[in-house]
Amino acid sequence: MAKQEEKTYHFVGIKGSGMSSLALILHEQGKPVQGSDVEKYFFTQVGLEKAGIPIYTFDADNITQGLTVIAGNAFPDDHKELVRAREMGLDVIRYHDFIGHLIQHFTSIAVTGSHGKTSTTGLLAHVLSGIMPTSFLIGDGTGHGRPDAQFFAFEACEYQRHFLAYRPDYVIMTNIDFDHPDYFKSIDDVFSAFQTMAKQVKKGILAFGDDPYLQKLEADVPIYYYGVNQEDDIRAENITRTTTGSAFDVYFHEDLIGHFDLPAFGQHNINNALGAIATAHLEGFNMQDVAEEMGSFSGVKRRFSEKKVSDMVIVDDYAHHPAEIKATIDGARQKYPDKEIIAVFQPHTFSRTIALMDDFAEALNLADNVYLCDIFGSAREQDGDVKIEDLGNKITKGGEVIQEDNVSPLLDHKDAVIIFMGAGDVQKFERSYENLLSNTTRSVL
């Protein structure tokens, strides 16, 4: 057994959001960790580099004796490192299978849904870890592994039904929408995956009450619905939304369990908070402690991450589904009610762009002006039968396509909020804009 502990964990695709989080968890638990990926920069590598975790470029020679290989789900079995590992007789474990084994040592809370997973997991992890020893895995590349942890909060992705590798104590389900059209055949196919997941939960399910598909769930454990309606088991009342965040009272059935101040914006974040509050209540946490921790939540990476450059507020957000775009713009309207809201959107995958074209246009048109970036492919999907101009033609609030080396059209906007949204590399457009804006400001001075 001691010899097993000495093995080095090698992550194939270590820059993946979940993979980088898991690597950090094992590293903090004292395990030797290394990994490989493409040379291209990803924001998830910052934490790995700070931790001193070696990151290599993909090469079969990275695979040596004594490794336990954890394979990222974006990489097929014929990836050269995985082929070499199997030739050498090494243990090769898929990311989701490894998580499935890991969580059995804790009181585990999975957070899943078509969107809202990362923000909800981040808030849940922040609250729990401030009160009890907690390890957590967040889909923004953040992972924390306490050797004395009693709780484990983690993001559980429905893509290719990977979350069916998990049998958590609790699951928070934020919503069920049609997404990942390269895998799921229909919204009913998505629902069937969540229904199967519901049957694997050990203690309880926390589900958003306004979602019609979540209302159809059947499970062998209690389902508690959260929201703002009287029929919800856990509900927010007396909601106040200001430019500093949201405040609300929370009831469990007819009992007032606490007042909460949340330094986050948009109704979706109130809903996310209710999922976390409900879980803590069911586990017997003191609600005053929960409220205190919630009040210091600073958000997660790439979820309404903002900075001020010149007279512009620049927001970076991972939103890549129409519902997420709507939520992000709603949050911006709450925090900056008197400013123009500009959306710069980079679609992620061709199949999603085709399947949700009209929904994307509807969501983006909630902004005051819209700019588009070329469609970003993925490791699974490099091209498709759609062009960015097809989406632009459906947008009434602009829809101009910009390039990384020419973002000058964005300079037309003054004293406004500009939101860069996408799950690909939209940040390179943001960096180009920031550089241009800074240089323009200096030249004027």
C-alpha positions in Angstrom: 0.0 0.0 0.0 2.8 2.4 0.8 4.4 1.7 -2.5 1.1 2.8 -4.2 1.2 6.1 -2.4 4.7 6.8 -3.8 3.5 6.6 -7.4 3.5 9.8 -9.4 0.2 10.8 -10.9 0.6 11.9 -14.5 -2.3 13.9 -16.0 -2.9 13.7 -19.7 -4.5 17.0 -20.5 -3.6 18.7 -17.2 -4.7 22.1 -18.4 -8.3 21.0 -18.6 -10.5 22.8 -16.0 -11.4 19.7 -14.0 -8.0 18.0 -14.5 -6.1 21.0 -13.2 -8.3 21.2 -10.2 -7.8 17.5 -9.4 -4.1 17.8 -9.9 -4.0 20.6 -7.3 -6.1 18.5 -4.9 -3.7 15.5 -5.1 -0.7 17.9 -4.8 -2.1 19.4 -1.6 -2.6 15.9 -0.2 1.1 15.4 -0.6 1.0 13.2 -3.7 3.6 13.6 -6.5 1.9 15.1 -9.5 2.9 16.0 -13.1 1.1 16.4 -16.4 1.2 17.1 -20.1 -0.8 19.2 -22.5 -0.5 21.4 -25.6 1.9 24.4 -25.5 -0.9 26.9 -25.9 -1.6 29.1 -22.8 -4.8 28.4 -20.7 -5.8 30.3 -17.6 -6.0 27.0 -15.7 -2.2 26.6 -15.8 -1.6 29.6 -13.4 -2.5 27.6 -10.3 -0.4 24.6 -11.5 2.6 26.8 -12.1 2.3 28.5 -8.7 2.2 25.0 -7.1 5.3 24.0 -8.9 3.6 21.1 -10.7 5.6 20.1 -13.9 3.8 20.6 -17.2 5.2 18.9 -20.3 4.2 19.1 -23.9 2.5 15.9 -25.2 5.0 13.3 -25.9 4.9 9.5 -25.6 8.3 9.7 -23.8 6.6 11.5 -20.9 5.3 8.1 -19.9 7.7 6.2 -17.7 7.5 3.4 -15.2 6.0 4.1 -11.8 3.2 6.4 -13.1 -0.5 6.3 -12.5 -2.0 7.9 -15.5 -5.2 10.0 -15.2 -6.7 10.6 -18.7 -8.6 13.8 -19.5 -12.0 13.1 -21.2 -11.2 15.2 -24.2 -8.5 12.8 -25.3 -9.2 9.5 -27.1 -7.8 6.1 -26.2 -5.4 6.3 -29.2 -3.7 9.4 -27.8 0.1 8.7 -28.0 0.6 9.0 -24.2 -2.3 6.7 -23.4 -1.1 4.1 -26.0 2.4 4.1 -24.5 1.0 3.9 -20.9 -1.0 0.8 -21.8 1.9 -0.8 -23.6 3.9 -0.4 -20.4 1.2 -1.9 -18.3 0.5 1.2 -16.3 -2.8 2.0 -14.6 -4.8 4.4 -16.8 -7.9 5.9 -15.2 -10.3 8.3 -16.8 -10.8 11.6 -14.9 -14.5 10.9 -14.0 -13.7 7.4 -12.8 -11.0 8.7 -10.5 -13.3 11.3 -9.0 -15.9 8.6 -8.5 -13.6 6.6 -6.3 -12.1 9.7 -4.5 -15.5 11.1 -3.2 -16.4 7.9 -1.4 -14.1 9.0 1.5 -16.1 12.1 2.3 -19.6 13.5 2.7 -19.8 14.5 -1.0 -21.9 17.2 -2.7 -22.0 17.1 -6.5 -23.1 20.2 -8.4 -24.5 19.6 -11.8 -26.7 21.2 -14.4 -26.5 22.5 -18.0 -25.1 25.8 -16.6 -24.4 27.4 -13.3 -22.2 24.6 -12.1 -19.0 26.5 -11.6 -20.5 29.5 -9.8 -22.6 27.3 -7.5 -19.7 24.9 -6.7 -17.4 27.9 -6.0 -20.0 29.4 -3.6 -20.7 26.1 -1.9 -16.9 25.4 -1.5 -16.3 28.8 -0.1 -19.1 28.5 2.5 -18.4 24.9 3.6 -14.6 25.3 3.8 -15.0 28.4 6.0 -16.9 26.3 8.6 -15.7 22.7 8.3 -12.6 21.0 6.8 -13.6 20.7 3.1 -11.9 19.7 -0.1 -13.3 21.0 -3.4 -12.9 20.7 -7.1 -14.2 23.7 -9.2 -14.4 23.8 -13.0 -12.5 27.1 -13.1 -9.2 25.2 -12.5 -9.4 25.6 -8.7 -8.8 22.6 -6.5 -8.1 22.3 -2.8 -7.3 19.0 -1.0 -7.2 19.0 2.8 -5.8 15.8 4.4 -8.4 16.2 7.2 -11.3 17.0 5.0 -14.8 15.8 6.0 -16.7 17.3 3.0 -16.0 17.2 -0.7 -17.8 19.7 -3.0 -17.2 19.2 -6.7 -18.5 20.1 -10.1 -20.1 17.2 -12.0 -20.3 17.4 -15.8 -23.2 15.7 -17.7 -21.3 15.6 -21.0 -21.2 12.0 -22.4 -22.9 11.0 -19.1 -19.6 11.2 -17.3 -21.3 12.2 -14.0 -22.8 8.7 -13.8 -19.4 7.6 -12.5 -20.5 9.4 -9.2 -22.6 8.3 -6.3 -22.6 11.4 -4.2 -24.4 12.0 -0.9 -26.1 15.1 -2.2 -26.5 16.6 -5.6 -27.4 20.2 -6.5 -29.1 20.4 -9.9 -29.2 23.9 -11.3 -31.2 23.3 -14.5 -31.7 21.0 -17.5 -31.2 22.6 -20.9 -30.3 21.3 -24.3 -26.5 21.5 -24.8 -23.7 19.4 -26.1 -25.5 18.6 -29.3 -22.5 16.7 -30.5 -23.5 14.1 -27.9 -27.1 14.5 -26.7 -29.8 13.8 -29.2 -32.5 16.0 -27.6 -33.6 17.6 -24.4 -35.3 14.3 -23.5 -31.9 12.6 -23.9 -30.4 15.2 -21.5 -33.2 14.6 -19.0 -32.7 10.8 -19.1 -29.0 11.4 -18.0 -30.1 13.5 -15.1 -32.8 11.1 -14.2 -30.2 8.3 -14.0 -28.0 10.5 -11.9 -30.9 11.2 -9.5 -31.2 7.5 -8.8 -27.6 7.3 -7.7 -27.8 9.9 -4.9 -27.5 8.7 -1.3 -29.0 11.4 0.9 -30.8 14.2 -1.0 -31.3 16.2 -4.1 -31.5 20.0 -4.2 -33.2 21.1 -7.5 -34.2 24.5 -8.9 -37.9 24.7 -8.6 -38.6 26.7 -11.8 -37.1 24.1 -14.1 -39.9 22.0 -15.7 -37.6 19.0 -16.3 -36.2 19.0 -12.8 -39.8 18.9 -11.6 -40.2 15.5 -13.3 -37.4 13.9 -11.5 -37.9 10.6 -9.6 -35.5 9.5 -6.9 -35.1 7.2 -4.0 -34.1 10.1 -1.7 -35.9 13.3 -0.9 -35.9 16.0 -3.6 -35.9 19.6 -2.1 -36.8 22.3 -4.6 -35.3 25.8 -4.2 -36.4 29.1 -5.7 -38.7 32.1 -5.1 -42.1 30.4 -5.2 -44.3 29.5 -2.3 -44.4 25.9 -3.3 -40.5 25.6 -3.1 -39.1 23.8 -0.1 -36.3 26.3 0.2 -37.1 29.8 -1.0 -35.8 33.4 -1.0 -38.2 36.2 0.1 -37.8 39.9 0.6 -35.2 40.1 -2.1 -33.3 43.4 -2.6 -31.0 43.8 -5.6 -28.6 46.7 -5.5 -25.3 47.8 -7.2 -23.4 46.0 -4.4 -25.2 42.7 -4.6 -28.3 41.0 -3.4 -29.9 40.5 0.0 -32.8 38.1 0.9 -34.4 36.0 3.7 -34.5 32.2 3.3 -37.3 30.0 4.5 -37.3 26.2 4.8 -40.9 25.3 4.4 -42.5 27.8 6.9 -39.5 28.4 9.0 -37.2 31.4 8.6 -33.7 30.0 8.7 -31.7 33.2 8.0 -30.9 36.5 6.3 -28.2 36.5 3.7 -26.2 39.2 1.9 -24.6 38.0 -1.3 -21.9 40.1 -3.1 -22.9 38.8 -6.5 -25.3 39.9 -9.2 -28.3 38.6 -11.1 -31.2 36.4 -10.1 -29.2 33.3 -11.1 -26.7 33.9 -8.3 -29.5 34.1 -5.8 -30.7 30.7 -7.1 -27.2 29.3 -6.9 -26.9 30.5 -3.3 -30.2 28.8 -2.3 -28.7 25.5 -3.5 -25.7 25.9 -1.3 -27.8 27.2 1.7 -30.1 24.3 1.4 -27.3 21.8 1.5 -25.7 23.4 4.5 -29.1 23.4 6.3 -29.7 19.7 5.6 -26.3 18.9 7.1 -27.1 20.9 10.2 -24.7 23.9 9.7 -25.3 27.0 11.7 -27.0 29.4 9.4 -25.3 32.5 10.9 -22.0 30.9 10.1 -23.2 30.2 6.5 -24.4 33.8 6.2 -21.1 35.2 7.4 -19.1 33.0 4.9 -21.4 33.9 2.0 -20.9 37.6 2.7 -17.2 37.3 1.9 -17.6 35.3 -1.4 -15.5 36.9 -4.1 -16.6 34.8 -7.1 -14.8 32.2 -9.2 -12.4 32.6 -12.1 -13.9 33.7 -15.5 -17.4 34.3 -14.0 -18.0 38.1 -14.2 -14.3 38.8 -13.5 -14.0 42.5 -14.0 -11.4 45.3 -14.2 -11.3 49.0 -15.0 -9.2 50.2 -17.9 -9.5 53.9 -18.7 -13.2 54.7 -18.5 -14.3 51.2 -19.4 -15.4 48.3 -17.2 -14.0 45.1 -18.8 -15.7 41.8 -17.8 -14.4 38.3 -18.6 -17.0 35.6 -18.4 -17.1 31.9 -19.4 -20.7 32.2 -20.7 -21.1 30.0 -23.8 -24.7 28.9 -23.6 -27.7 31.3 -24.3 -29.0 31.0 -20.7 -25.6 31.9 -19.4 -25.3 34.9 -21.7 -28.7 36.1 -20.4 -27.7 35.7 -16.8 -24.4 37.5 -17.3 -26.1 40.5 -19.0 -28.7 40.5 -16.3 -25.9 40.7 -13.7 -24.3 43.6 -15.5 -27.6 45.5 -15.7 -28.0 45.1 -11.9 -24.5 46.3 -11.1 -24.2 49.0 -13.8 -27.8 50.1 -14.4 -26.8 53.4 -16.1 -24.0 52.2 -18.4 -24.1 50.9 -22.0 -23.6 47.1 -22.0 -21.5 45.7 -24.9 -21.2 42.0 -25.6 -18.2 40.4 -27.3 -19.0 36.8 -27.9 -17.0 33.9 -29.2 -19.2 30.8 -29.9 -17.7 27.5 -28.6 -18.0 24.5 -31.0 -19.8 24.5 -34.4 -22.4 21.9 -33.4 -23.6 24.1 -30.4 -23.6 27.2 -32.7 -25.9 25.5 -35.2 -28.2 23.9 -32.7 -28.7 27.0 -30.6 -28.4 29.7 -33.2 -31.7 31.5 -32.6 -31.3 31.2 -28.8 -27.8 32.8 -29.0 -29.2 35.7 -31.1 -32.1 36.3 -28.7 -29.7 36.3 -25.6 -27.1 38.5 -27.2 -29.7 41.0 -28.3 -30.3 41.8 -24.6 -27.0 43.8 -24.8 -26.9 47.3 -26.2 -24.4 46.3 -28.8 -22.9 43.0 -29.9 -19.6 42.0 -31.5 -18.7 38.5 -32.6 -15.4 36.5 -32.8 -14.8 33.5 -35.1 -16.2 30.2 -33.8 -13.8 28.3 -31.5 -13.5 24.6 -32.2 -12.4 22.0 -29.6 -10.3 18.9 -29.3 -13.4 17.0 -30.4 -14.5 19.3 -33.2 -12.3 21.3 -35.5 -14.8 22.5 -38.2 -18.5 22.6 -39.2 -21.1 23.7 -41.6 -21.7 27.2 -40.0 -19.9 30.5 -40.1 -19.8 33.3 -37.6 -21.6 35.5 -40.1 -24.6 33.2 -39.9 -25.1 34.2 -36.3 -24.3 37.9 -37.0 -27.1 38.0 -39.5 -29.6 37.1 -36.8 -28.5 39.8 -34.4 -30.3 43.1 -34.4 -27.9 44.9 -31.9 -24.9 44.9 -34.2 -23.2 41.6 -34.9 -20.0 42.9 -36.4 -17.2 40.3 -36.6 -13.9 41.5 -35.1 -10.4 39.9 -35.4 -7.7 39.6 -32.7 -5.4 41.9 -34.7 -8.1 44.5 -35.2 -10.4 45.2 -32.3 -10.5 49.0 -33.0 -14.3 49.0 -33.5 -14.6 48.5 -29.8 -13.0 51.9 -29.2 -16.3 53.6 -30.4 -17.7 52.9 -26.9 -17.0 55.2 -24.0 -17.7 54.9 -20.2 -19.4 51.6 -20.8 -19.3 47.9 -19.7 -17.8 45.5 -22.3 -18.3 41.8 -21.6 -16.0 39.2 -23.3 -17.9 35.9 -23.3 -16.9 32.4 -24.4 -15.4 29.1 -23.4 -12.6 29.2 -26.0 -9.8 31.7 -26.2 -11.9 34.9 -26.2 -9.4 36.3 -23.7 -6.9 37.0 -26.5 -9.4 39.5 -27.9 -9.8 41.0 -24.5 -6.0 41.4 -24.2 -5.8 43.0 -27.6 -8.5 45.5 -26.6 -6.9 46.3 -23.3 -3.6 47.0 -25.0 -5.2 49.1 -27.6 -7.3 51.0 -25.1 -4.3 51.7 -22.8 -2.1 52.8 -25.8 -4.9 55.1 -27.1 -5.4 56.6 -23.6 -1.6 57.3 -23.3 -1.4 58.9 -26.7 -4.3 61.2 -25.9 -2.6 62.2 -22.7 
